[in-house]
């Protein structure tokens, strides 16, 4: 009986130390893993090159493209002289962002809206392309210029009819006068 109690006592003493040591090791490893996940965890694939370049190549496989690795944007010049700067991708927010420098006169808002719809339907993917197109086609936007000079900048916000789509955000459409032409900015993101 004494030997049995001695074994139980030894097991408890040495077993607890090993368990505490094992517990500390596990906790340290979990903490290190959590730290790594916090610093490197992205909801979306962070590679913007492939979706951005691929989208332009889907439009025209022979389109010449210049990649800016710092801004993670692709710039291309179309046959009509318009210049597109495109970014698709992200980490926490997956965004579609396009800036088009066009010769369309700033005063021709209807033609600029048609061009904006073309940008979205051509270079943005499901939901963003159709939602921008639908809003523009059906006049579901309103001018927002509380803080801007309307002689050189006009902003339009999209009026959302479907409020169930809460994680896909359509940003304002912005037209900025550029000499004889206009800069069109259109974007949206998945939250």
RAQUI-V548246 format. One record per run of one state. SS is the DSSP state (a for helix, b for strand, c for the rest). FROM is the first residue (numbers start at 1). TO is the last residue. If there is no record, write none. Layout:
SS|FROM|TO + SS|FROM|TO
This chain:
c|1|1 + a|2|40 + c|41|48 + a|49|59 + c|60|65 + b|66|68 + c|69|72 + b|73|77 + c|78|82 + b|83|89 + c|90|93 + b|94|102 + c|103|108 + a|109|123 + c|124|127 + a|128|137 + c|138|140 + b|141|143 + c|144|152 + b|153|158 + c|159|167 + b|168|170 + c|171|172 + b|173|178 + c|179|180 + b|181|190 + c|191|191
